[in-house]
Amino acid sequence: MGSAAAPQLAAALMAAGRQTSRVVLDVSEVDYISSAGIQAIEQAADRLRAEGKTLTTCGASGATRLCLETAGVTPV
């Protein structure tokens, strides 16, 4: 998940948040995540939280899990 995909990710997460109160982002197939990707997840989580909704990541492993944990985005 590189920098070029970050805006699309943020938009997709917000669109999902308009349809449900709990968004689950499955990153099990992600083997790379840039700082822009992490930022998109964090910003979407903050916006959804402000609306009383939640964003959870799941399926992270390896480097993706390490990056998310280091950034404070704790995967399930």
mmCIF file of the N, C-alpha and C atoms, coordinates in Angstrom:
data_MODEL
# 
_entry.id   MODEL 
# 
loop_
_atom_site.group_PDB 
_atom_site.id 
_atom_site.type_symbol 
_atom_site.label_atom_id 
_atom_site.label_alt_id 
_atom_site.label_comp_id 
_atom_site.label_asym_id 
_atom_site.label_entity_id 
_atom_site.label_seq_id 
_atom_site.pdbx_PDB_ins_code 
_atom_site.Cartn_x 
_atom_site.Cartn_y 
_atom_site.Cartn_z 
_atom_site.occupancy 
_atom_site.B_iso_or_equiv 
_atom_site.pdbx_formal_charge 
_atom_site.auth_seq_id 
_atom_site.auth_comp_id 
_atom_site.auth_asym_id 
_atom_site.auth_atom_id 
_atom_site.pdbx_PDB_model_num 
ATOM 1   N N  . MET A 1 1  ? 0.859   -1.151  0.000  1.00 0.00 ? 1  MET A N  1 
ATOM 2   C CA . MET A 1 1  ? 0.000   0.000   0.000  1.00 0.00 ? 1  MET A CA 1 
ATOM 3   C C  . MET A 1 1  ? 0.910   1.219   0.000  1.00 0.00 ? 1  MET A C  1 
ATOM 4   N N  . GLY A 1 2  ? 1.156   1.725   -1.154 1.00 0.00 ? 2  GLY A N  1 
ATOM 5   C CA . GLY A 1 2  ? 2.059   2.848   -1.315 1.00 0.00 ? 2  GLY A CA 1 
ATOM 6   C C  . GLY A 1 2  ? 1.364   4.192   -1.221 1.00 0.00 ? 2  GLY A C  1 
ATOM 7   N N  . SER A 1 3  ? 2.156   5.220   -1.372 1.00 0.00 ? 3  SER A N  1 
ATOM 8   C CA . SER A 1 3  ? 1.663   6.597   -1.249 1.00 0.00 ? 3  SER A CA 1 
ATOM 9   C C  . SER A 1 3  ? 0.581   6.927   -2.271 1.00 0.00 ? 3  SER A C  1 
ATOM 10  N N  . ALA A 1 4  ? 0.708   6.376   -3.469 1.00 0.00 ? 4  ALA A N  1 
ATOM 11  C CA . ALA A 1 4  ? -0.263  6.689   -4.521 1.00 0.00 ? 4  ALA A CA 1 
ATOM 12  C C  . ALA A 1 4  ? -1.667  6.181   -4.191 1.00 0.00 ? 4  ALA A C  1 
ATOM 13  N N  . ALA A 1 5  ? -1.746  5.106   -3.429 1.00 0.00 ? 5  ALA A N  1 
ATOM 14  C CA . ALA A 1 5  ? -3.046  4.511   -3.103 1.00 0.00 ? 5  ALA A CA 1 
ATOM 15  C C  . ALA A 1 5  ? -3.677  5.109   -1.856 1.00 0.00 ? 5  ALA A C  1 
ATOM 16  N N  . ALA A 1 6  ? -2.938  5.884   -1.088 1.00 0.00 ? 6  ALA A N  1 
ATOM 17  C CA . ALA A 1 6  ? -3.431  6.411   0.196  1.00 0.00 ? 6  ALA A CA 1 
ATOM 18  C C  . ALA A 1 6  ? -4.723  7.226   0.066  1.00 0.00 ? 6  ALA A C  1 
ATOM 19  N N  . PRO A 1 7  ? -4.827  8.149   -0.886 1.00 0.00 ? 7  PRO A N  1 
ATOM 20  C CA . PRO A 1 7  ? -6.087  8.903   -0.998 1.00 0.00 ? 7  PRO A CA 1 
ATOM 21  C C  . PRO A 1 7  ? -7.289  8.014   -1.326 1.00 0.00 ? 7  PRO A C  1 
ATOM 22  N N  . GLN A 1 8  ? -7.070  7.008   -2.147 1.00 0.00 ? 8  GLN A N  1 
ATOM 23  C CA . GLN A 1 8  ? -8.151  6.081   -2.491 1.00 0.00 ? 8  GLN A CA 1 
ATOM 24  C C  . GLN A 1 8  ? -8.555  5.260   -1.274 1.00 0.00 ? 8  GLN A C  1 
ATOM 25  N N  . LEU A 1 9  ? -7.564  4.866   -0.475 1.00 0.00 ? 9  LEU A N  1 
ATOM 26  C CA . LEU A 1 9  ? -7.848  4.112   0.743  1.00 0.00 ? 9  LEU A CA 1 
ATOM 27  C C  . LEU A 1 9  ? -8.685  4.956   1.696  1.00 0.00 ? 9  LEU A C  1 
ATOM 28  N N  . ALA A 1 10 ? -8.270  6.187   1.923  1.00 0.00 ? 10 ALA A N  1 
ATOM 29  C CA . ALA A 1 10 ? -8.998  7.079   2.831  1.00 0.00 ? 10 ALA A CA 1 
ATOM 30  C C  . ALA A 1 10 ? -10.433 7.270   2.359  1.00 0.00 ? 10 ALA A C  1 
ATOM 31  N N  . ALA A 1 11 ? -10.620 7.474   1.076  1.00 0.00 ? 11 ALA A N  1 
ATOM 32  C CA . ALA A 1 11 ? -11.962 7.658   0.522  1.00 0.00 ? 11 ALA A CA 1 
ATOM 33  C C  . ALA A 1 11 ? -12.810 6.402   0.696  1.00 0.00 ? 11 ALA A C  1 
ATOM 34  N N  . ALA A 1 12 ? -12.221 5.243   0.467  1.00 0.00 ? 12 ALA A N  1 
ATOM 35  C CA . ALA A 1 12 ? -12.953 3.984   0.607  1.00 0.00 ? 12 ALA A CA 1 
ATOM 36  C C  . ALA A 1 12 ? -13.348 3.730   2.058  1.00 0.00 ? 12 ALA A C  1 
ATOM 37  N N  . LEU A 1 13 ? -12.461 4.058   2.993  1.00 0.00 ? 13 LEU A N  1 
ATOM 38  C CA . LEU A 1 13 ? -12.774 3.865   4.410  1.00 0.00 ? 13 LEU A CA 1 
ATOM 39  C C  . LEU A 1 13 ? -13.909 4.781   4.846  1.00 0.00 ? 13 LEU A C  1 
ATOM 40  N N  . MET A 1 14 ? -13.882 6.015   4.386  1.00 0.00 ? 14 MET A N  1 
ATOM 41  C CA . MET A 1 14 ? -14.954 6.950   4.740  1.00 0.00 ? 14 MET A CA 1 
ATOM 42  C C  . MET A 1 14 ? -16.279 6.546   4.090  1.00 0.00 ? 14 MET A C  1 
ATOM 43  N N  . ALA A 1 15 ? -16.214 6.057   2.865  1.00 0.00 ? 15 ALA A N  1 
ATOM 44  C CA . ALA A 1 15 ? -17.428 5.585   2.195  1.00 0.00 ? 15 ALA A CA 1 
ATOM 45  C C  . ALA A 1 15 ? -18.029 4.402   2.956  1.00 0.00 ? 15 ALA A C  1 
ATOM 46  N N  . ALA A 1 16 ? -17.165 3.493   3.408  1.00 0.00 ? 16 ALA A N  1 
ATOM 47  C CA . ALA A 1 16 ? -17.642 2.353   4.195  1.00 0.00 ? 16 ALA A CA 1 
ATOM 48  C C  . ALA A 1 16 ? -18.270 2.837   5.495  1.00 0.00 ? 16 ALA A C  1 
ATOM 49  N N  . GLY A 1 17 ? -17.672 3.870   6.088  1.00 0.00 ? 17 GLY A N  1 
ATOM 50  C CA . GLY A 1 17 ? -18.185 4.423   7.333  1.00 0.00 ? 17 GLY A CA 1 
ATOM 51  C C  . GLY A 1 17 ? -19.545 5.078   7.194  1.00 0.00 ? 17 GLY A C  1 
ATOM 52  N N  . ARG A 1 18 ? -19.891 5.481   5.980  1.00 0.00 ? 18 ARG A N  1 
ATOM 53  C CA . ARG A 1 18 ? -21.222 6.055   5.754  1.00 0.00 ? 18 ARG A CA 1 
ATOM 54  C C  . ARG A 1 18 ? -22.290 4.959   5.745  1.00 0.00 ? 18 ARG A C  1 
ATOM 55  N N  . GLN A 1 19 ? -21.868 3.713   5.579  1.00 0.00 ? 19 GLN A N  1 
ATOM 56  C CA . GLN A 1 19 ? -22.825 2.620   5.465  1.00 0.00 ? 19 GLN A CA 1 
ATOM 57  C C  . GLN A 1 19 ? -22.943 1.767   6.717  1.00 0.00 ? 19 GLN A C  1 
ATOM 58  N N  . THR A 1 20 ? -21.983 1.929   7.634  1.00 0.00 ? 20 THR A N  1 
ATOM 59  C CA . THR A 1 20 ? -21.983 1.106   8.845  1.00 0.00 ? 20 THR A CA 1 
ATOM 60  C C  . THR A 1 20 ? -21.300 1.855   9.980  1.00 0.00 ? 20 THR A C  1 
ATOM 61  N N  . SER A 1 21 ? -21.512 1.390   11.183 1.00 0.00 ? 21 SER A N  1 
ATOM 62  C CA . SER A 1 21 ? -20.881 2.057   12.324 1.00 0.00 ? 21 SER A CA 1 
ATOM 63  C C  . SER A 1 21 ? -19.543 1.426   12.690 1.00 0.00 ? 21 SER A C  1 
ATOM 64  N N  . ARG A 1 22 ? -19.221 0.285   12.085 1.00 0.00 ? 22 ARG A N  1 
ATOM 65  C CA . ARG A 1 22 ? -17.960 -0.403  12.377 1.00 0.00 ? 22 ARG A CA 1 
ATOM 66  C C  . ARG A 1 22 ? -17.316 -0.843  11.067 1.00 0.00 ? 22 ARG A C  1 
ATOM 67  N N  . VAL A 1 23 ? -16.177 -0.241  10.762 1.00 0.00 ? 23 VAL A N  1 
ATOM 68  C CA . VAL A 1 23 ? -15.433 -0.573  9.548  1.00 0.00 ? 23 VAL A CA 1 
ATOM 69  C C  . VAL A 1 23 ? -14.267 -1.482  9.938  1.00 0.00 ? 23 VAL A C  1 
ATOM 70  N N  . VAL A 1 24 ? -14.121 -2.596  9.226  1.00 0.00 ? 24 VAL A N  1 
ATOM 71  C CA . VAL A 1 24 ? -13.012 -3.517  9.459  1.00 0.00 ? 24 VAL A CA 1 
ATOM 72  C C  . VAL A 1 24 ? -12.161 -3.543  8.193  1.00 0.00 ? 24 VAL A C  1 
ATOM 73  N N  . LEU A 1 25 ? -10.895 -3.183  8.338  1.00 0.00 ? 25 LEU A N  1 
ATOM 74  C CA . LEU A 1 25 ? -9.960  -3.159  7.218  1.00 0.00 ? 25 LEU A CA 1 
ATOM 75  C C  . LEU A 1 25 ? -9.080  -4.397  7.289  1.00 0.00 ? 25 LEU A C  1 
ATOM 76  N N  . ASP A 1 26 ? -9.272  -5.315  6.358  1.00 0.00 ? 26 ASP A N  1 
ATOM 77  C CA . ASP A 1 26 ? -8.489  -6.552  6.297  1.00 0.00 ? 26 ASP A CA 1 
ATOM 78  C C  . ASP A 1 26 ? -7.209  -6.280  5.515  1.00 0.00 ? 26 ASP A C  1 
ATOM 79  N N  . VAL A 1 27 ? -6.083  -6.359  6.187  1.00 0.00 ? 27 VAL A N  1 
ATOM 80  C CA . VAL A 1 27 ? -4.787  -6.098  5.546  1.00 0.00 ? 27 VAL A CA 1 
ATOM 81  C C  . VAL A 1 27 ? -3.964  -7.380  5.413  1.00 0.00 ? 27 VAL A C  1 
ATOM 82  N N  . SER A 1 28 ? -4.634  -8.519  5.419  1.00 0.00 ? 28 SER A N  1 
ATOM 83  C CA . SER A 1 28 ? -3.930  -9.804  5.382  1.00 0.00 ? 28 SER A CA 1 
ATOM 84  C C  . SER A 1 28 ? -3.114  -10.005 4.106  1.00 0.00 ? 28 SER A C  1 
ATOM 85  N N  . GLU A 1 29 ? -3.487  -9.353  3.026  1.00 0.00 ? 29 GLU A N  1 
ATOM 86  C CA . GLU A 1 29 ? -2.754  -9.492  1.766  1.00 0.00 ? 29 GLU A CA 1 
ATOM 87  C C  . GLU A 1 29 ? -1.773  -8.343  1.526  1.00 0.00 ? 29 GLU A C  1 
ATOM 88  N N  . VAL A 1 30 ? -1.656  -7.438  2.501  1.00 0.00 ? 30 VAL A N  1 
ATOM 89  C CA . VAL A 1 30 ? -0.765  -6.282  2.368  1.00 0.00 ? 30 VAL A CA 1 
ATOM 90  C C  . VAL A 1 30 ? 0.625   -6.666  2.857  1.00 0.00 ? 30 VAL A C  1 
ATOM 91  N N  . ASP A 1 31 ? 1.615   -6.544  1.977  1.00 0.00 ? 31 ASP A N  1 
ATOM 92  C CA . ASP A 1 31 ? 2.984   -6.864  2.393  1.00 0.00 ? 31 ASP A CA 1 
ATOM 93  C C  . ASP A 1 31 ? 3.855   -5.618  2.535  1.00 0.00 ? 31 ASP A C  1 
ATOM 94  N N  . TYR A 1 32 ? 3.292   -4.452  2.223  1.00 0.00 ? 32 TYR A N  1 
ATOM 95  C CA . TYR A 1 32 ? 4.011   -3.182  2.362  1.00 0.00 ? 32 TYR A CA 1 
ATOM 96  C C  . TYR A 1 32 ? 2.996   -2.085  2.631  1.00 0.00 ? 32 TYR A C  1 
ATOM 97  N N  . ILE A 1 33 ? 3.325   -1.223  3.580  1.00 0.00 ? 33 ILE A N  1 
ATOM 98  C CA . ILE A 1 33 ? 2.466   -0.071  3.832  1.00 0.00 ? 33 ILE A CA 1 
ATOM 99  C C  . ILE A 1 33 ? 3.356   1.147   4.061  1.00 0.00 ? 33 ILE A C  1 
ATOM 100 N N  . SER A 1 34 ? 3.082   2.184   3.322  1.00 0.00 ? 34 SER A N  1 
ATOM 101 C CA . SER A 1 34 ? 3.882   3.415   3.430  1.00 0.00 ? 34 SER A CA 1 
ATOM 102 C C  . SER A 1 34 ? 3.367   4.260   4.587  1.00 0.00 ? 34 SER A C  1 
ATOM 103 N N  . SER A 1 35 ? 4.126   5.277   4.922  1.00 0.00 ? 35 SER A N  1 
ATOM 104 C CA . SER A 1 35 ? 3.674   6.203   5.969  1.00 0.00 ? 35 SER A CA 1 
ATOM 105 C C  . SER A 1 35 ? 2.399   6.910   5.532  1.00 0.00 ? 35 SER A C  1 
ATOM 106 N N  . ALA A 1 36 ? 2.237   7.143   4.245  1.00 0.00 ? 36 ALA A N  1 
ATOM 107 C CA . ALA A 1 36 ? 1.007   7.768   3.739  1.00 0.00 ? 36 ALA A CA 1 
ATOM 108 C C  . ALA A 1 36 ? -0.185  6.833   3.930  1.00 0.00 ? 36 ALA A C  1 
ATOM 109 N N  . GLY A 1 37 ? 0.020   5.542   3.762  1.00 0.00 ? 37 GLY A N  1 
ATOM 110 C CA . GLY A 1 37 ? -1.048  4.572   3.991  1.00 0.00 ? 37 GLY A CA 1 
ATOM 111 C C  . GLY A 1 37 ? -1.450  4.523   5.452  1.00 0.00 ? 37 GLY A C  1 
ATOM 112 N N  . ILE A 1 38 ? -0.456  4.544   6.333  1.00 0.00 ? 38 ILE A N  1 
ATOM 113 C CA . ILE A 1 38 ? -0.734  4.562   7.766  1.00 0.00 ? 38 ILE A CA 1 
ATOM 114 C C  . ILE A 1 38 ? -1.468  5.838   8.134  1.00 0.00 ? 38 ILE A C  1 
ATOM 115 N N  . GLN A 1 39 ? -1.038  6.947   7.586  1.00 0.00 ? 39 GLN A N  1 
ATOM 116 C CA . GLN A 1 39 ? -1.683  8.234   7.868  1.00 0.00 ? 39 GLN A CA 1 
ATOM 117 C C  . GLN A 1 39 ? -3.142  8.214   7.397  1.00 0.00 ? 39 GLN A C  1 
ATOM 118 N N  . ALA A 1 40 ? -3.398  7.617   6.240  1.00 0.00 ? 40 ALA A N  1 
ATOM 119 C CA . ALA A 1 40 ? -4.774  7.533   5.731  1.00 0.00 ? 40 ALA A CA 1 
ATOM 120 C C  . ALA A 1 40 ? -5.648  6.733   6.684  1.00 0.00 ? 40 ALA A C  1 
ATOM 121 N N  . ILE A 1 41 ? -5.114  5.648   7.228  1.00 0.00 ? 41 ILE A N  1 
ATOM 122 C CA . ILE A 1 41 ? -5.860  4.827   8.181  1.00 0.00 ? 41 ILE A CA 1 
ATOM 123 C C  . ILE A 1 41 ? -6.116  5.618   9.457  1.00 0.00 ? 41 ILE A C  1 
ATOM 124 N N  . GLU A 1 42 ? -5.079  6.280   9.963  1.00 0.00 ? 42 GLU A N  1 
ATOM 125 C CA . GLU A 1 42 ? -5.226  7.065   11.192 1.00 0.00 ? 42 GLU A CA 1 
ATOM 126 C C  . GLU A 1 42 ? -6.245  8.188   11.029 1.00 0.00 ? 42 GLU A C  1 
ATOM 127 N N  . GLN A 1 43 ? -6.173  8.906   9.920  1.00 0.00 ? 43 GLN A N  1 
ATOM 128 C CA . GLN A 1 43 ? -7.107  10.017  9.696  1.00 0.00 ? 43 GLN A CA 1 
ATOM 129 C C  . GLN A 1 43 ? -8.538  9.518   9.556  1.00 0.00 ? 43 GLN A C  1 
ATOM 130 N N  . ALA A 1 44 ? -8.720  8.426   8.829  1.00 0.00 ? 44 ALA A N  1 
ATOM 131 C CA . ALA A 1 44 ? -10.070 7.870   8.685  1.00 0.00 ? 44 ALA A CA 1 
ATOM 132 C C  . ALA A 1 44 ? -10.590 7.402   10.040 1.00 0.00 ? 44 ALA A C  1 
ATOM 133 N N  . ALA A 1 45 ? -9.729  6.768   10.834 1.00 0.00 ? 45 ALA A N  1 
ATOM 134 C CA . ALA A 1 45 ? -10.138 6.309   12.166 1.00 0.00 ? 45 ALA A CA 1 
ATOM 135 C C  . ALA A 1 45 ? -10.550 7.490   13.030 1.00 0.00 ? 45 ALA A C  1 
ATOM 136 N N  . ASP A 1 46 ? -9.788  8.571   12.979 1.00 0.00 ? 46 ASP A N  1 
ATOM 137 C CA . ASP A 1 46 ? -10.120 9.769   13.762 1.00 0.00 ? 46 ASP A CA 1 
ATOM 138 C C  . ASP A 1 46 ? -11.460 10.360  13.336 1.00 0.00 ? 46 ASP A C  1 
ATOM 139 N N  . ARG A 1 47 ? -11.676 10.466  12.031 1.00 0.00 ? 47 ARG A N  1 
ATOM 140 C CA . ARG A 1 47 ? -12.928 11.035  11.528 1.00 0.00 ? 47 ARG A CA 1 
ATOM 141 C C  . ARG A 1 47 ? -14.124 10.161  11.895 1.00 0.00 ? 47 ARG A C  1 
ATOM 142 N N  . LEU A 1 48 ? -13.936 8.848   11.739 1.00 0.00 ? 48 LEU A N  1 
ATOM 143 C CA . LEU A 1 48 ? -15.027 7.934   12.082 1.00 0.00 ? 48 LEU A CA 1 
ATOM 144 C C  . LEU A 1 48 ? -15.309 7.970   13.577 1.00 0.00 ? 48 LEU A C  1 
ATOM 145 N N  . ARG A 1 49 ? -14.264 8.020   14.396 1.00 0.00 ? 49 ARG A N  1 
ATOM 146 C CA . ARG A 1 49 ? -14.432 8.097   15.845 1.00 0.00 ? 49 ARG A CA 1 
ATOM 147 C C  . ARG A 1 49 ? -15.228 9.344   16.225 1.00 0.00 ? 49 ARG A C  1 
ATOM 148 N N  . ALA A 1 50 ? -14.957 10.454  15.538 1.00 0.00 ? 50 ALA A N  1 
ATOM 149 C CA . ALA A 1 50 ? -15.679 11.707  15.805 1.00 0.00 ? 50 ALA A CA 1 
ATOM 150 C C  . ALA A 1 50 ? -17.167 11.558  15.506 1.00 0.00 ? 50 ALA A C  1 
ATOM 151 N N  . GLU A 1 51 ? -17.502 10.611  14.648 1.00 0.00 ? 51 GLU A N  1 
ATOM 152 C CA . GLU A 1 51 ? -18.900 10.339  14.296 1.00 0.00 ? 51 GLU A CA 1 
ATOM 153 C C  . GLU A 1 51 ? -19.483 9.207   15.140 1.00 0.00 ? 51 GLU A C  1 
ATOM 154 N N  . GLY A 1 52 ? -18.716 8.740   16.125 1.00 0.00 ? 52 GLY A N  1 
ATOM 155 C CA . GLY A 1 52 ? -19.188 7.655   16.979 1.00 0.00 ? 52 GLY A CA 1 
ATOM 156 C C  . GLY A 1 52 ? -19.044 6.284   16.355 1.00 0.00 ? 52 GLY A C  1 
ATOM 157 N N  . LYS A 1 53 ? -18.173 6.165   15.368 1.00 0.00 ? 53 LYS A N  1 
ATOM 158 C CA . LYS A 1 53 ? -17.971 4.911   14.655 1.00 0.00 ? 53 LYS A CA 1 
ATOM 159 C C  . LYS A 1 53 ? -16.560 4.394   14.926 1.00 0.00 ? 53 LYS A C  1 
ATOM 160 N N  . THR A 1 54 ? -16.284 3.167   14.503 1.00 0.00 ? 54 THR A N  1 
ATOM 161 C CA . THR A 1 54 ? -14.968 2.593   14.736 1.00 0.00 ? 54 THR A CA 1 
ATOM 162 C C  . THR A 1 54 ? -14.351 2.068   13.444 1.00 0.00 ? 54 THR A C  1 
ATOM 163 N N  . LEU A 1 55 ? -13.024 2.069   13.431 1.00 0.00 ? 55 LEU A N  1 
ATOM 164 C CA . LEU A 1 55 ? -12.241 1.476   12.345 1.00 0.00 ? 55 LEU A CA 1 
ATOM 165 C C  . LEU A 1 55 ? -11.246 0.534   12.985 1.00 0.00 ? 55 LEU A C  1 
ATOM 166 N N  . THR A 1 56 ? -11.283 -0.717  12.566 1.00 0.00 ? 56 THR A N  1 
ATOM 167 C CA . THR A 1 56 ? -10.399 -1.743  13.088 1.00 0.00 ? 56 THR A CA 1 
ATOM 168 C C  . THR A 1 56 ? -9.653  -2.376  11.929 1.00 0.00 ? 56 THR A C  1 
ATOM 169 N N  . THR A 1 57 ? -8.371  -2.653  12.142 1.00 0.00 ? 57 THR A N  1 
ATOM 170 C CA . THR A 1 57 ? -7.615  -3.410  11.140 1.00 0.00 ? 57 THR A CA 1 
ATOM 171 C C  . THR A 1 57 ? -7.493  -4.846  11.616 1.00 0.00 ? 57 THR A C  1 
ATOM 172 N N  . CYS A 1 58 ? -7.410  -5.771  10.668 1.00 0.00 ? 58 CYS A N  1 
ATOM 173 C CA . CYS A 1 58 ? -7.221  -7.176  11.023 1.00 0.00 ? 58 CYS A CA 1 
ATOM 174 C C  . CYS A 1 58 ? -6.350  -7.856  9.979  1.00 0.00 ? 58 CYS A C  1 
ATOM 175 N N  . GLY A 1 59 ? -5.772  -8.971  10.365 1.00 0.00 ? 59 GLY A N  1 
ATOM 176 C CA . GLY A 1 59 ? -5.011  -9.792  9.440  1.00 0.00 ? 59 GLY A CA 1 
ATOM 177 C C  . GLY A 1 59 ? -3.591  -9.354  9.168  1.00 0.00 ? 59 GLY A C  1 
ATOM 178 N N  . ALA A 1 60 ? -3.108  -8.357  9.887  1.00 0.00 ? 60 ALA A N  1 
ATOM 179 C CA . ALA A 1 60 ? -1.748  -7.863  9.630  1.00 0.00 ? 60 ALA A CA 1 
ATOM 180 C C  . ALA A 1 60 ? -0.712  -8.868  10.108 1.00 0.00 ? 60 ALA A C  1 
ATOM 181 N N  . SER A 1 61 ? 0.351   -8.995  9.333  1.00 0.00 ? 61 SER A N  1 
ATOM 182 C CA . SER A 1 61 ? 1.454   -9.862  9.740  1.00 0.00 ? 61 SER A CA 1 
ATOM 183 C C  . SER A 1 61 ? 2.762   -9.269  9.213  1.00 0.00 ? 61 SER A C  1 
ATOM 184 N N  . GLY A 1 62 ? 3.852   -9.794  9.716  1.00 0.00 ? 62 GLY A N  1 
ATOM 185 C CA . GLY A 1 62 ? 5.171   -9.375  9.248  1.00 0.00 ? 62 GLY A CA 1 
ATOM 186 C C  . GLY A 1 62 ? 5.417   -7.890  9.364  1.00 0.00 ? 62 GLY A C  1 
ATOM 187 N N  . ALA A 1 63 ? 5.988   -7.338  8.301  1.00 0.00 ? 63 ALA A N  1 
ATOM 188 C CA . ALA A 1 63 ? 6.364   -5.924  8.291  1.00 0.00 ? 63 ALA A CA 1 
ATOM 189 C C  . ALA A 1 63 ? 5.144   -5.012  8.396  1.00 0.00 ? 63 ALA A C  1 
ATOM 190 N N  . THR A 1 64 ? 4.040   -5.423  7.805  1.00 0.00 ? 64 THR A N  1 
ATOM 191 C CA . THR A 1 64 ? 2.828   -4.606  7.885  1.00 0.00 ? 64 THR A CA 1 
ATOM 192 C C  . THR A 1 64 ? 2.368   -4.491  9.330  1.00 0.00 ? 64 THR A C  1 
ATOM 193 N N  . ARG A 1 65 ? 2.363   -5.593  10.037 1.00 0.00 ? 65 ARG A N  1 
ATOM 194 C CA . ARG A 1 65 ? 1.968   -5.574  11.458 1.00 0.00 ? 65 ARG A CA 1 
ATOM 195 C C  . ARG A 1 65 ? 2.915   -4.692  12.263 1.00 0.00 ? 65 ARG A C  1 
ATOM 196 N N  . LEU A 1 66 ? 4.204   -4.847  12.034 1.00 0.00 ? 66 LEU A N  1 
ATOM 197 C CA . LEU A 1 66 ? 5.199   -4.049  12.758 1.00 0.00 ? 66 LEU A CA 1 
ATOM 198 C C  . LEU A 1 66 ? 4.994   -2.559  12.502 1.00 0.00 ? 66 LEU A C  1 
ATOM 199 N N  . CYS A 1 67 ? 4.771   -2.185  11.255 1.00 0.00 ? 67 CYS A N  1 
ATOM 200 C CA . CYS A 1 67 ? 4.551   -0.772  10.915 1.00 0.00 ? 67 CYS A CA 1 
ATOM 201 C C  . CYS A 1 67 ? 3.293   -0.231  11.591 1.00 0.00 ? 67 CYS A C  1 
ATOM 202 N N  . LEU A 1 68 ? 2.207   -0.993  11.553 1.00 0.00 ? 68 LEU A N  1 
ATOM 203 C CA . LEU A 1 68 ? 0.964   -0.551  12.172 1.00 0.00 ? 68 LEU A CA 1 
ATOM 204 C C  . LEU A 1 68 ? 1.120   -0.420  13.682 1.00 0.00 ? 68 LEU A C  1 
ATOM 205 N N  . GLU A 1 69 ? 1.769   -1.396  14.302 1.00 0.00 ? 69 GLU A N  1 
ATOM 206 C CA . GLU A 1 69 ? 1.967   -1.339  15.754 1.00 0.00 ? 69 GLU A CA 1 
ATOM 207 C C  . GLU A 1 69 ? 2.863   -0.174  16.141 1.00 0.00 ? 69 GLU A C  1 
ATOM 208 N N  . THR A 1 70 ? 3.919   0.065   15.377 1.00 0.00 ? 70 THR A N  1 
ATOM 209 C CA . THR A 1 70 ? 4.828   1.163   15.661 1.00 0.00 ? 70 THR A CA 1 
ATOM 210 C C  . THR A 1 70 ? 4.111   2.497   15.570 1.00 0.00 ? 70 THR A C  1 
ATOM 211 N N  . ALA A 1 71 ? 3.188   2.598   14.621 1.00 0.00 ? 71 ALA A N  1 
ATOM 212 C CA . ALA A 1 71 ? 2.432   3.841   14.436 1.00 0.00 ? 71 ALA A CA 1 
ATOM 213 C C  . ALA A 1 71 ? 1.285   3.981   15.438 1.00 0.00 ? 71 ALA A C  1 
ATOM 214 N N  . GLY A 1 72 ? 1.052   2.930   16.216 1.00 0.00 ? 72 GLY A N  1 
ATOM 215 C CA . GLY A 1 72 ? -0.032  2.985   17.192 1.00 0.00 ? 72 GLY A CA 1 
ATOM 216 C C  . GLY A 1 72 ? -1.372  2.561   16.641 1.00 0.00 ? 72 GLY A C  1 
ATOM 217 N N  . VAL A 1 73 ? -1.375  2.012   15.435 1.00 0.00 ? 73 VAL A N  1 
ATOM 218 C CA . VAL A 1 73 ? -2.595  1.477   14.840 1.00 0.00 ? 73 VAL A CA 1 
ATOM 219 C C  . VAL A 1 73 ? -2.561  -0.025  15.129 1.00 0.00 ? 73 VAL A C  1 
ATOM 220 N N  . THR A 1 74 ? -3.138  -0.404  16.253 1.00 0.00 ? 74 THR A N  1 
ATOM 221 C CA . THR A 1 74 ? -3.012  -1.782  16.714 1.00 0.00 ? 74 THR A CA 1 
ATOM 222 C C  . THR A 1 74 ? -3.927  -2.692  15.918 1.00 0.00 ? 74 THR A C  1 
ATOM 223 N N  . PRO A 1 75 ? -3.331  -3.598  15.160 1.00 0.00 ? 75 PRO A N  1 
ATOM 224 C CA . PRO A 1 75 ? -4.153  -4.561  14.394 1.00 0.00 ? 75 PRO A CA 1 
ATOM 225 C C  . PRO A 1 75 ? -4.723  -5.646  15.297 1.00 0.00 ? 75 PRO A C  1 
ATOM 226 N N  . VAL A 1 76 ? -5.850  -6.170  14.908 1.00 0.00 ? 76 VAL A N  1 
ATOM 227 C CA . VAL A 1 76 ? -6.488  -7.268  15.644 1.00 0.00 ? 76 VAL A CA 1 
ATOM 228 C C  . VAL A 1 76 ? -6.038  -8.569  15.047 1.00 0.00 ? 76 VAL A C  1 
# 
